[in-house]
Amino acid sequence: MKKHNFGAGPCILPQDVFKKAADAVLDFNGLSILEVSHRSKDYEAVMHEARELVKKALNISDDYEVLYLQGGATLGFTITALNMMRSTKKAGYINTGTWASGAIKEAKKAGIEVNVFASSEDKNFSYIPKNLSVPTDVDYIHFTSNNTIFGTQFKEFPKTDLPLVCDMSSDIFSKEINVSDFDLIYAGAQKNLGPAGATLYIVKKDVLGKSTSPFMPSYLDLKQHADKDSMYNTPPVFSVYVAMLNLQDLMANGGVEKMASKNQAKAKLIYSEIDSNPLFKGTAAVEDRSEMNVNFLLTNDALKDEFDATWKAAGIVGLNGHRSVGGYRASMYNALELESVQVLVDVMKEFSKKHG
Ligand code: PLP
């Protein structure tokens, strides 16, 4: 039976990408991609293409470096703070949930005085703070563009003249963005980019080497990575290779512009069902609802076991909500087809007919 993977990440990638990745495990120019030296010409070409494709996909100018590191977006919290620290050693953070809170915690550990100038913690992170009063006496501003756990997403980015930093782990490549608005963007690969293992950094060249942090291990210094063409040490070889395949696939299928309309169509389909079906209710503020992660609850808890059995029987996987929200979370990353969302919507409709 066909599976419909609504998992929050690691998650679905295009089937063609999986096939090509599997082929390369057995044969990448005569070797396995898993045994090839990262210093070989063949692999250098992979790294080069994987970096260039990010620039193409997001229309990034030569003022930026594209890097693939290890450590996940979690290490990105620290890398951000260390690399963006300047004279004030202060930064403004928006707290929209678990990952933003993690970034705040690590910035403090790195020696930044954090000003949390906006937060949605008062309502269990179910909305995006508005009417921001963005501080001006700090080194940089940090936010998380998509709140993977609570299912909210910035529709407009904060406005500031200060360097803007964003954790885009769960919505990068899902729509067009203006990279020139940012000094630093980082994202764990395991949603719209590739398998877990690589973390993407898009950093303005101007930012590199300007940190005032007294503590800067070489691996955490983005300048070291940029100077070595993202090969400062052994990169996450396989993850970068699959990211390259996935970006090739993205570009061959209309790029992020096309992806944005696909993602909008999926979001429209499921949110209209949630809004019209009395058995379900969304948890995020309507205007802030994420196109990537759709959180909803059953309005009648007594039906939980039966509903769970029903969606599982339809081949749906990964629909359980995060423990901090409960209910259900349908993650609909780029590779999830509209057809899979339709399967879920049909399950919800049928379930409601039976119990309405
Ligand atoms: N930031 C966001 C927005 C995330 O969704 C996640 C993981 O899901 C993380 C950070 C943590 O990423 P990693 O597990 O790559 O460290």
Residues whose N, C-alpha, C, O or C-beta is under 5 A from the ligand:
A	BS01	PLP	G71 G72 A73 T74 L75 W99 N146 T148 D167 S169 S170 G188
